[in-house]
Amino acid sequence: MAISVNGRAVETASLRPATLLVELLRDGLGLTGTNVGCDTAQCGACTVHVDGRATKACNVLTVQLDGAQVRTIEALAPGEHALHPLQRAFSRHHALQCGYCTPGMLMRAAAMRAEGVPAEPQAVREALAGNICRCTGYEGIVAAICEWLAAGAPDA
C-alpha cells in the first residue's frame, strides 16, 4: 500500500493498522505544519487535503488511504520562499495571532474554491464551522478568505 504526500510516494504497508494520518505526517514524515489540537476531529488544526478534499488528519487511518493524494500545508505555497495568495491574504488581514490553527484554516480555506463556497462572509463562516480559532475572533480570517475567493486567481 502507498499514498502520495505532497507529490512524494510513501509506502504505508509497514505501518500499524491504527496509525492515524496525522501520526504519519508528523512523526513519520516530519511534516509538523499539520497540528494536533483536540484528537477528536473538532478543532480542525490537523486539516489537510486528501484527493482534493479538506480532511481532518486526526480522524483518518492511514490504511484507509491506499492510493490517495495527500497535500499538507508544506505544499500549499508555490515555492520555498514564496507565499500562496491565500497566505498573503491572511497576512494582509492579520488573520492569525498564535498561529496554531493557521495551517488547518489555510487548508480548509484552500478547499473552498473547489467546493463552490461564495466569497460572502456568512458562507465562509459556515464553511469554517469545523475549524476553531481561539485567538482572532475570525474577522480577519473571514475577510482574508473572502478576498481570496473573490479574486478567483490561480492558486500559485
C-alpha positions, 0 to 999 in steps of 0.5 A: 500500500502507498499514498502520495504526500505532497507529490512524494510516494510513501509506502504505508504497508509497514505501518500499524493498522491504527496509525492515524494520518496525522501520526504519519505526517508528523512523526513519520514524515516530519511534516509538523505544519499539520497540528494536533489540537483536540484528537477528536476531529473538532478543532480542525488544526490537523486539516489537510487535503486528501484527493482534493478534499479538506480532511481532518488528519486526526480522524483518518487511518492511514490504511484507509488511504491506499492510493490517495493524494495527500497535500499538507500545508508544506505544499500549499505555497508555490515555492520555498520562499514564496507565499500562496495568495491565500497566505498573503491574504491572511497576512494582509488581514492579520488573520492569525495571532498564535498561529496554531490553527493557521495551517488547518484554516489555510487548508480548509480555506484552500478547499473552498474554491473547489467546493463552490463556497461564495466569497460572502462572509456568512458562507465562509463562516459556515464553511469554517464551522469545523475549524476553531480559532481561539485567538482572532475572533475570525474577522480577519480570517473571514475577510482574508478568505473572502478576498481570496475567493473573490479574486478567483486567481490561480492558486500559485 
